[in-house]
Amino acid sequence: MQQSHTPSYWIRPCTWVLLILLALTIAAWGVGQMKLGGLTVVSAILLSTLVKGQMVVDFFMGLIRVRPFWRILMFSYLFIVIALIWVAYFIGLD
């Protein structure tokens, strides 16, 4: 019987993804606690939210290895939601 060789990682890739998600979430929480605002800060937070959403779609929903249609569909959904939040922010500035 032949054994398959799978690489052994000290930290598995899904653990790295979880650590990155936690770091981005803590960073966003820290920005909120410091009561920072402005276009640059809001844009950075929304961009990090888009990245976090895409990481959840790819790694935890398992869509990283499916046909591009499903990944594009989920990215479009995330992008539209974040774009609407960004628009709402600008409407609130007036």
C-alpha positions in Angstrom: 0.0 0.0 0.0 1.4 3.4 -1.0 1.0 6.3 1.4 0.1 9.7 0.0 2.4 12.5 1.1 0.5 15.5 2.3 2.5 18.6 3.3 2.5 19.2 7.0 2.0 22.8 8.0 2.8 24.3 11.3 -0.3 26.4 11.0 -3.0 25.3 8.5 -4.1 27.7 5.8 -7.6 28.0 7.2 -6.1 29.0 10.5 -4.1 31.8 8.7 -7.3 33.0 7.1 -9.1 33.0 10.5 -6.2 35.0 12.1 -6.3 37.5 9.2 -10.1 37.9 9.6 -9.7 38.4 13.4 -6.9 41.0 12.8 -9.0 43.0 10.3 -12.0 42.8 12.6 -10.0 44.0 15.6 -8.5 46.8 13.5 -12.0 47.9 12.5 -13.2 47.8 16.1 -10.2 49.8 17.2 -11.0 52.5 14.6 -14.5 52.6 16.0 -13.3 52.9 19.6 -10.9 55.8 18.6 -13.9 57.5 16.9 -11.9 58.0 13.7 -13.8 59.2 10.6 -13.3 60.7 7.3 -13.3 59.4 3.7 -10.0 57.6 4.0 -10.9 55.7 7.2 -14.4 54.8 5.9 -13.0 53.6 2.6 -10.3 51.5 4.3 -12.9 49.9 6.6 -15.2 49.1 3.7 -12.3 47.7 1.7 -11.3 45.5 4.6 -14.9 44.4 4.9 -14.9 43.4 1.2 -11.6 41.5 1.7 -13.0 39.7 4.8 -16.2 38.8 2.9 -14.3 37.4 0.0 -12.1 35.4 2.3 -15.2 33.9 3.9 -16.6 33.1 0.5 -13.4 31.5 -0.7 -12.2 29.5 2.3 -15.1 28.9 4.6 -17.9 28.5 2.0 -15.4 26.6 -0.1 -16.0 28.5 -3.3 -12.3 28.9 -4.1 -12.3 25.8 -6.4 -15.7 26.2 -8.1 -16.6 27.7 -11.4 -15.9 31.4 -11.7 -19.6 32.2 -12.0 -20.3 31.5 -8.4 -17.3 33.4 -7.1 -18.2 36.4 -9.4 -21.8 36.2 -8.1 -20.7 36.3 -4.5 -18.1 39.1 -5.1 -20.8 41.1 -6.9 -23.2 40.7 -4.0 -20.5 41.8 -1.5 -19.4 44.7 -3.8 -23.0 46.0 -4.2 -23.7 45.9 -0.5 -20.5 47.7 0.3 -21.1 50.2 -2.5 -24.5 51.0 -1.0 -23.0 51.5 2.4 -20.5 53.9 0.9 -23.3 55.8 -0.9 -25.3 56.0 2.3 -22.2 57.4 4.0 -22.0 60.2 1.4 -25.7 60.9 1.6 -25.3 61.2 5.4 -22.5 63.9 5.0 -25.0 66.3 3.4 
